[in-house]
Amino acid sequence: MAVSIVIPTLNEADLITRAVASALATAPHEVIVADGGSSDDTACLAEAAGAKVVCSPRGRATQQNAGARLARGDVLLFLHADAHLAADGVRQIERALSGPRYSCGSFQQVIEAEGWLYRLLERGNAWRAARRGLPYGDQGIFVRRALFDELGGFPDLKLMEDVFLMRRLRRRSWPLLLAGPLYVNARRWQRHGVVAQTARNWALLAAARLGVHPNRLARFYYAHATSPIGRGTGEATGGASDRRAN
């Protein structure tokens, strides 16, 4: 089984070398960085670190689909640039998908920050992934290539593309939650506050359930991300730092 790792990026020069190195340390078939037009050295640094680089229009769904088209693996693993997987993460996927029963899944998180609120986030995210079959992109979504292609990849949305993909995937194959862990940078929660960030994301998800199109919600989401407190992170463009909590 060949696992291709796809990392979407936008202006992640500070993190991309580590992201690629840690991904390569899991011994995948390949690591692909799908860059959305970074104005810094992200693409060059990714290539120097050993990744294949594909450039695409900006937007995480678009970028990840571009990376998937280039990938040659039987399984696709989508990772954010501010996360890194345990060394045996790819082996965990290979063992989990060795039979035909399962086709997709994600990993338990370890948020790289101290405090009981972060531990609650980890537990809540794990519960959602295991019990509701709805992991988000910051939990490291993996899926068999054939099923991903059959479903048309990530939907062409400006927000919540991971949520809508997983809703379709879980109807075909209940997602596994592997032990990982997937280590996640706490930068967004630290910037906006754990409670405020989580409450905002719950509100967006509730609006989506009521029928508000994610592209409309994206206007609010990215307006918040580009406020003075949220500048300098790539959040406003759907880059790899764009995450949701619970």
Residue frames relative to the residue before (quaternion, step in Angstrom):
aa qw qx qy qz dx dy dz
M 1.0000 0.0000 0.0000 0.0000 0.00 0.00 0.00
A 0.1822 -0.7847 0.5875 0.0770 3.56 -0.84 1.04
V 0.1482 -0.7923 0.5899 0.0484 3.56 -0.77 1.09
S 0.1504 -0.7691 0.6173 0.0694 3.57 -0.80 1.06
I 0.2238 -0.7666 0.5908 0.1149 3.57 -0.90 0.98
V 0.1120 -0.7875 0.6055 0.0250 3.55 -0.85 1.05
I 0.0702 -0.7958 0.6014 -0.0084 3.56 -0.79 1.08
P 0.2072 -0.7715 0.5858 0.1366 3.64 -0.55 1.08
T 0.0400 -0.8280 0.5591 -0.0155 3.58 -0.90 0.85
L 0.0831 0.7329 -0.6752 -0.0085 3.47 -1.42 0.36
N 0.8403 -0.1314 0.0382 0.5246 3.54 -0.54 1.26
E 0.3826 0.7125 -0.4864 0.3308 3.55 0.77 1.13
A 0.1405 0.8401 -0.5139 0.1018 3.59 1.07 0.72
D 0.6516 0.5380 -0.3221 0.4269 3.60 1.03 -0.70
L 0.7868 0.3465 -0.1505 0.4880 3.58 1.10 -0.65
I 0.5790 0.6690 -0.3780 0.2726 3.58 1.06 -0.65
T 0.6108 0.5503 -0.3725 0.4305 3.62 0.97 -0.67
R 0.6663 0.4788 -0.2949 0.4898 3.57 0.93 -0.89
A 0.6414 0.5404 -0.3328 0.4310 3.59 0.93 -0.86
V 0.6855 0.4674 -0.2854 0.4797 3.59 0.88 -0.90
A 0.6548 0.5199 -0.3208 0.4450 3.59 0.90 -0.90
S 0.6833 0.4712 -0.2959 0.4727 3.59 0.90 -0.88
A 0.6231 0.5244 -0.3415 0.4691 3.59 1.07 -0.65
L 0.6628 0.4964 -0.3024 0.4720 3.59 0.93 -0.87
A 0.6123 0.5743 -0.3448 0.4199 3.59 1.10 -0.66
T 0.6331 0.5237 -0.3371 0.4597 3.60 1.20 -0.35
A 0.4033 -0.7549 0.4305 0.2866 3.59 1.36 0.03
P 0.1905 0.7788 -0.5729 0.1701 3.61 0.63 1.07
H 0.6598 -0.4584 0.3887 0.4511 3.55 -1.28 -0.05
E 0.7740 -0.1479 0.1405 0.5994 3.59 1.05 -0.83
V 0.2329 -0.7171 0.6316 0.1807 3.52 -1.35 0.30
I 0.0876 -0.7981 0.5961 -0.0018 3.55 -0.76 1.11
V 0.1652 -0.7533 0.6299 0.0917 3.55 -0.89 0.98
A 0.1550 -0.7805 0.6034 0.0517 3.54 -0.73 1.15
D 0.0976 -0.8470 0.5224 0.0091 3.55 -0.12 1.30
G 0.3189 -0.7861 0.5113 0.1376 3.53 -0.96 0.96
G 0.7331 -0.4173 0.2358 0.4826 3.58 1.07 0.69
S 0.0923 0.8335 -0.5375 0.0891 3.57 0.92 0.88
S 0.3448 -0.7321 0.5517 0.2022 3.56 -1.09 0.76
D 0.6429 0.4592 -0.3326 0.5150 3.57 1.31 0.04
D 0.7123 -0.4718 0.3244 0.4060 3.60 -1.23 -0.36
T 0.2199 0.8202 -0.5105 0.1354 3.61 1.17 0.37
A 0.7043 0.4780 -0.2873 0.4392 3.60 0.69 -1.03
C 0.6706 0.4942 -0.3011 0.4642 3.59 0.90 -0.89
L 0.6645 0.4976 -0.3036 0.4675 3.57 0.93 -0.84
A 0.6301 0.5332 -0.3341 0.4550 3.58 1.02 -0.76
E 0.6678 0.4890 -0.3005 0.4738 3.57 0.93 -0.87
A 0.6492 0.5171 -0.3155 0.4600 3.58 0.97 -0.82
A 0.6736 0.4976 -0.2896 0.4635 3.59 1.11 -0.65
G 0.6592 -0.5490 0.2964 0.4198 3.58 1.26 -0.10
A 0.5449 0.6180 -0.4056 0.3957 3.59 1.24 0.16
K 0.4280 -0.5927 0.5935 0.3364 3.49 -1.34 0.29
V 0.1760 -0.7983 0.5697 0.0855 3.58 -0.96 0.79
V 0.0302 -0.7607 0.6484 0.0085 3.53 -0.99 0.93
C 0.2494 -0.7620 0.5813 0.1389 3.57 -0.95 0.89
S 0.0120 0.7991 -0.5988 0.0517 3.54 -1.00 0.84
P 0.6481 -0.4514 0.3927 0.4711 3.58 -1.23 0.04
R 0.6023 -0.6026 0.4028 0.3346 3.54 -1.15 0.67
G 0.5465 0.5696 -0.4780 0.3852 3.55 -1.10 0.80
R 0.4867 -0.7202 0.4010 0.2893 3.55 -0.59 1.12
A 0.6349 0.5173 -0.3469 0.4571 3.62 0.93 -0.78
T 0.6684 0.5038 -0.2917 0.4629 3.57 0.88 -0.98
Q 0.6761 0.5001 -0.2964 0.4526 3.55 0.89 -0.92
Q 0.6775 0.4856 -0.3052 0.4604 3.59 0.87 -0.88
N 0.6354 0.5108 -0.3345 0.4728 3.59 1.02 -0.69
A 0.6236 0.5260 -0.3359 0.4707 3.58 1.07 -0.71
G 0.6530 0.5014 -0.3093 0.4760 3.57 0.98 -0.79
A 0.6438 0.5258 -0.3182 0.4559 3.57 1.01 -0.81
R 0.6343 0.5310 -0.3394 0.4478 3.60 1.00 -0.73
L 0.6780 0.4765 -0.2890 0.4793 3.58 1.06 -0.68
A 0.5963 0.6223 -0.3525 0.3645 3.58 1.10 -0.69
R 0.2478 -0.7748 0.5696 0.1175 3.56 -1.17 0.69
G 0.5041 0.6813 -0.4131 0.3334 3.58 1.23 0.05
D 0.5641 -0.5825 0.4728 0.3449 3.53 -1.36 0.31
V 0.7597 0.2195 -0.1057 0.6029 3.55 1.27 -0.56
L 0.2232 -0.7604 0.5974 0.1230 3.56 -1.06 0.82
L 0.0822 -0.7687 0.6337 0.0275 3.56 -0.96 0.95
F 0.1616 -0.8004 0.5745 0.0568 3.57 -0.63 1.16
L 0.0201 -0.8052 0.5905 -0.0495 3.55 -0.64 1.20
H 0.4054 -0.6738 0.5551 0.2711 3.55 -1.21 0.56
A 0.6083 -0.5968 0.3912 0.3476 3.55 -1.16 0.61
D 0.7167 0.4177 -0.2615 0.4935 3.59 1.15 -0.45
A 0.6407 0.4555 -0.3404 0.5158 3.57 1.16 0.63
H 0.0352 -0.7871 0.6135 0.0525 3.56 -1.18 0.46
L 0.4202 -0.7434 0.4905 0.1736 3.50 -1.06 0.94
A 0.6009 -0.5351 0.4526 0.3844 3.53 -1.23 0.52
A 0.6579 -0.5694 0.3282 0.3677 3.55 -1.10 0.74
D 0.7426 0.3792 -0.2310 0.5015 3.60 1.06 -0.64
G 0.2869 0.8090 -0.4792 0.1834 3.59 1.22 0.34
V 0.6679 0.4807 -0.3017 0.4814 3.58 0.92 -0.85
R 0.6253 0.5244 -0.3430 0.4651 3.58 1.03 -0.72
Q 0.6082 0.5454 -0.3529 0.4561 3.60 1.05 -0.70
I 0.6474 0.5065 -0.3175 0.4729 3.58 0.97 -0.82
E 0.6569 0.5218 -0.3175 0.4420 3.57 0.87 -0.91
R 0.6642 0.4861 -0.3078 0.4773 3.58 0.96 -0.81
A 0.6766 0.5177 -0.2985 0.4301 3.57 0.91 -0.93
L 0.7674 0.3412 -0.1748 0.5140 3.57 1.04 -0.77
S 0.3416 0.7684 -0.4850 0.2400 3.59 1.20 0.37
G 0.7319 0.3109 -0.2090 0.5692 3.58 1.22 -0.45
P 0.6461 -0.5748 0.3537 0.3564 3.59 -1.25 0.17
R 0.4910 0.7194 -0.4165 0.2606 3.61 1.21 -0.31
Y 0.8062 0.2278 -0.0947 0.5378 3.59 0.89 -0.93
S 0.1695 -0.8135 0.5525 0.0652 3.55 -1.15 0.66
C 0.8073 0.1303 -0.0578 0.5727 3.60 1.18 -0.22
G 0.1427 0.7985 -0.5792 0.0811 3.55 -1.29 0.14
S 0.2738 -0.7269 0.6036 0.1799 3.52 -1.36 -0.33
F 0.4755 -0.6758 0.4951 0.2683 3.57 -1.33 -0.14
Q 0.5283 -0.5646 0.5201 0.3628 3.51 -1.30 0.39
Q 0.3594 -0.7562 0.5190 0.1722 3.52 -1.04 0.86
V 0.0837 -0.6893 0.7060 0.1398 3.46 -1.45 0.31
I 0.2315 -0.7734 0.5778 0.1201 3.57 -0.51 1.19
E 0.3873 -0.7730 0.4633 0.1946 3.54 -0.67 1.13
A 0.5634 0.5279 -0.4374 0.4610 3.54 0.45 1.29
E 0.4532 -0.6725 0.5176 0.2730 3.55 -1.20 0.58
G 0.5767 0.6084 -0.4360 0.3274 3.55 -1.19 0.52
W 0.5557 -0.6549 0.4071 0.3108 3.55 -1.03 0.84
L 0.5822 0.5807 -0.3862 0.4179 3.61 1.10 -0.51
Y 0.6492 0.5065 -0.3166 0.4709 3.58 1.03 -0.72
R 0.6325 0.5147 -0.3371 0.4705 3.57 1.05 -0.68
L 0.6184 0.5246 -0.3392 0.4768 3.60 1.09 -0.66
L 0.6277 0.5342 -0.3307 0.4596 3.57 1.01 -0.81
E 0.6428 0.5271 -0.3210 0.4537 3.56 0.93 -0.90
R 0.6846 0.4825 -0.2858 0.4657 3.58 0.90 -0.95
G 0.6616 0.5120 -0.3073 0.4535 3.56 0.96 -0.86
N 0.6616 0.4962 -0.3080 0.4703 3.57 0.96 -0.81
A 0.6404 0.5106 -0.3218 0.4750 3.58 1.04 -0.76
W 0.6352 0.5264 -0.3303 0.4587 3.60 0.99 -0.81
R 0.6609 0.5122 -0.3123 0.4509 3.58 0.90 -0.92
A 0.6754 0.4960 -0.2955 0.4588 3.56 0.94 -0.88
A 0.7311 0.4410 -0.2455 0.4591 3.58 0.89 -0.94
R 0.7768 0.3805 -0.1915 0.4639 3.58 0.84 -0.99
R 0.7626 0.3280 -0.1924 0.5234 3.55 1.03 -0.70
G 0.3833 -0.7419 0.4731 0.2807 3.57 1.25 -0.20
L 0.5915 0.5861 -0.3360 0.4402 3.55 1.13 0.69
P 0.0404 0.7945 -0.6025 0.0648 3.60 0.35 1.16
Y 0.3467 -0.7153 0.5652 0.2209 3.55 -1.22 0.51
G 0.7367 -0.4643 0.2786 0.4051 3.53 -1.29 0.29
D 0.6725 0.4941 -0.3134 0.4532 3.59 1.08 -0.62
Q 0.6069 0.5117 -0.3761 0.4779 3.58 1.26 0.33
G 0.5355 -0.6635 0.3905 0.3472 3.59 1.25 0.26
I 0.0214 -0.8308 0.5557 -0.0236 3.59 0.38 1.21
F 0.0125 -0.7713 0.6362 0.0141 3.56 -0.99 0.88
V 0.0053 0.8012 -0.5945 0.0686 3.56 -1.10 0.75
R 0.5414 -0.5934 0.4758 0.3585 3.55 -1.11 0.64
R 0.5607 -0.6448 0.4096 0.3195 3.55 -0.91 0.94
A 0.6469 0.5403 -0.3331 0.4226 3.59 0.89 -0.87
L 0.6829 0.4702 -0.2909 0.4775 3.59 0.94 -0.86
F 0.6126 0.5510 -0.3406 0.4530 3.57 1.00 -0.79
D 0.6814 0.4763 -0.2846 0.4773 3.57 0.91 -0.92
E 0.6329 0.5501 -0.3316 0.4324 3.56 0.99 -0.84
L 0.7195 0.4290 -0.2381 0.4915 3.58 1.06 -0.78
G 0.5449 -0.6578 0.3782 0.3568 3.57 1.27 -0.01
G 0.5738 -0.6165 0.3719 0.3903 3.58 1.23 0.38
F 0.7493 -0.3208 0.2773 0.5086 3.54 -1.22 -0.49
P 0.4804 -0.6567 0.4847 0.3209 3.60 -0.93 0.78
D 0.5248 -0.6515 0.4581 0.3004 3.55 -1.13 0.70
L 0.2864 0.7485 -0.5282 0.2805 3.53 0.33 1.35
K 0.4614 -0.6809 0.4980 0.2747 3.55 -1.19 0.56
L 0.7819 0.1204 -0.0538 0.6094 3.56 1.29 -0.26
M 0.8418 0.2072 -0.1521 0.4746 3.59 -1.17 0.64
E 0.2582 0.7795 -0.5320 0.2067 3.58 1.09 0.56
D 0.6259 0.5368 -0.3359 0.4552 3.58 1.11 -0.64
V 0.6382 0.5328 -0.3211 0.4536 3.58 0.99 -0.85
F 0.7101 0.4591 -0.2719 0.4595 3.57 0.80 -0.97
L 0.6147 0.5196 -0.3580 0.4733 3.60 1.08 -0.60
M 0.6886 0.4862 -0.2986 0.4474 3.59 0.84 -0.93
R 0.5952 0.5528 -0.3746 0.4470 3.60 1.05 -0.57
R 0.6704 0.4669 -0.2965 0.4947 3.57 1.05 -0.69
L 0.6570 0.5286 -0.3181 0.4334 3.57 0.94 -0.85
R 0.6850 0.5083 -0.3121 0.4184 3.59 0.85 -0.89
R 0.5874 0.5492 -0.3779 0.4588 3.58 1.22 -0.29
R 0.7078 0.4304 -0.2468 0.5029 3.56 1.22 -0.43
S 0.7893 -0.0679 0.0869 0.6040 3.57 1.03 -0.79
W 0.4057 -0.7237 0.4958 0.2567 3.57 -0.59 1.13
P 0.4165 -0.7459 0.4548 0.2515 3.64 -0.64 1.02
L 0.4145 -0.6868 0.5504 0.2315 3.50 -1.10 0.80
L 0.2023 -0.7197 0.6407 0.1750 3.53 -1.30 0.40
L 0.1665 -0.8153 0.5516 0.0575 3.55 -0.34 1.28
A 0.6485 -0.5793 0.3495 0.3488 3.54 -1.20 0.65
G 0.2044 -0.7986 0.5394 0.1720 3.58 1.07 -0.70
P 0.5392 0.2778 -0.5014 -0.6170 1.47 -1.26 -2.15
L 0.3788 -0.6368 0.6051 0.2914 3.48 -1.43 0.15
Y 0.2561 -0.7854 0.5501 0.1226 3.56 -0.57 1.19
V 0.1133 -0.8296 0.5466 -0.0117 3.56 -0.64 1.18
N 0.4498 -0.6771 0.5200 0.2625 3.54 -0.92 0.96
A 0.3639 -0.7686 0.4944 0.1803 3.59 -0.90 0.93
R 0.2968 0.8284 -0.4589 0.1228 3.60 1.26 0.08
R 0.6905 0.4763 -0.3186 0.4415 3.62 0.83 -0.79
W 0.6569 0.5022 -0.3181 0.4639 3.57 0.89 -0.88
Q 0.6537 0.5049 -0.3132 0.4688 3.56 1.02 -0.75
R 0.6568 0.5260 -0.3103 0.4424 3.56 1.05 -0.71
H 0.8064 0.2867 -0.1259 0.5017 3.58 0.80 -1.02
G 0.5254 -0.6046 0.4334 0.4130 3.59 1.18 -0.40
V 0.5330 -0.6680 0.4149 0.3123 3.56 -0.83 1.00
V 0.6973 0.4740 -0.2885 0.4537 3.59 0.78 -0.98
A 0.6782 0.4934 -0.2998 0.4546 3.60 0.85 -0.95
Q 0.6550 0.5124 -0.3142 0.4580 3.58 0.95 -0.89
T 0.6815 0.4895 -0.2923 0.4588 3.57 0.88 -0.93
A 0.6509 0.5187 -0.3170 0.4548 3.58 0.94 -0.88
R 0.6413 0.5216 -0.3242 0.4599 3.58 0.97 -0.82
N 0.6811 0.4894 -0.2947 0.4580 3.56 0.92 -0.89
W 0.6160 0.5249 -0.3480 0.4731 3.59 1.02 -0.69
A 0.6426 0.5256 -0.3252 0.4529 3.58 0.98 -0.82
L 0.6528 0.5071 -0.3144 0.4667 3.59 0.97 -0.82
L 0.6603 0.5015 -0.3085 0.4662 3.57 0.95 -0.86
A 0.6354 0.5200 -0.3317 0.4646 3.58 1.01 -0.78
A 0.6424 0.5178 -0.3229 0.4637 3.58 0.97 -0.81
A 0.6432 0.5179 -0.3232 0.4623 3.57 1.01 -0.79
R 0.6460 0.5142 -0.3238 0.4620 3.59 1.00 -0.77
L 0.6730 0.4847 -0.2881 0.4787 3.57 1.15 -0.60
G 0.6629 -0.5600 0.2818 0.4094 3.54 1.29 0.10
V 0.4626 0.6542 -0.4751 0.3638 3.60 1.19 0.11
H 0.4516 -0.7102 0.4633 0.2774 3.59 -0.71 1.04
P 0.5589 -0.6327 0.4140 0.3405 3.64 -0.92 0.83
N 0.6226 0.5442 -0.3638 0.4288 3.61 1.02 -0.60
R 0.6215 0.5006 -0.3400 0.4976 3.60 1.14 -0.51
L 0.6560 0.5106 -0.3100 0.4614 3.56 0.98 -0.83
A 0.5760 0.6120 -0.3712 0.3947 3.56 1.13 -0.64
R 0.5867 0.5802 -0.3793 0.4187 3.59 1.07 -0.63
F 0.6760 0.4677 -0.2855 0.4927 3.55 0.96 -0.87
Y 0.6523 0.5482 -0.3175 0.4161 3.55 0.87 -0.99
Y 0.7532 0.3987 -0.2229 0.4734 3.55 0.77 -1.01
A 0.5544 0.5689 -0.4010 0.4564 3.59 1.18 -0.39
H 0.6406 0.5042 -0.3115 0.4883 3.57 1.06 -0.78
A 0.6814 0.5096 -0.2948 0.4348 3.57 0.91 -0.93
T 0.7356 0.3981 -0.2390 0.4933 3.61 1.10 -0.57
S 0.3766 0.6839 -0.5174 0.3504 3.55 1.21 0.34
P 0.7120 -0.4696 0.2697 0.4470 3.65 -1.11 0.42
I 0.6666 0.5070 -0.3195 0.4432 3.60 1.00 -0.71
G 0.7618 0.4021 -0.2016 0.4662 3.57 1.15 -0.53
R 0.4557 0.7091 -0.4482 0.2978 3.58 1.22 0.09
G 0.7799 0.3946 -0.2686 0.4049 3.50 -1.35 0.44
T 0.6458 0.5506 -0.3240 0.4181 3.60 1.17 0.26
G 0.4967 -0.6484 0.4421 0.3707 3.58 1.20 -0.23
E 0.4291 0.7414 -0.4445 0.2619 3.59 1.26 -0.06
A 0.6788 0.5430 -0.3090 0.3858 3.57 0.93 -0.82
T 0.7269 0.4412 -0.2288 0.4740 3.56 1.20 -0.18
G 0.5476 -0.6263 0.4067 0.3774 3.56 1.18 0.16
G 0.3435 0.7473 -0.5020 0.2675 3.57 1.12 0.56
A 0.7642 -0.4223 0.2439 0.4221 3.51 -1.33 0.05
S 0.6335 0.5348 -0.3539 0.4328 3.59 1.14 -0.33
D 0.5104 0.6541 -0.4090 0.3800 3.58 1.26 -0.08
R 0.1690 0.8133 -0.5360 0.1507 3.57 -0.20 1.25
R 0.2630 -0.7295 0.6050 0.1808 3.51 -1.35 0.29
A 0.2588 -0.7452 0.5906 0.1699 3.56 -1.15 0.57
N 0.8548 -0.0281 -0.0128 0.5181 3.53 -0.84 1.06
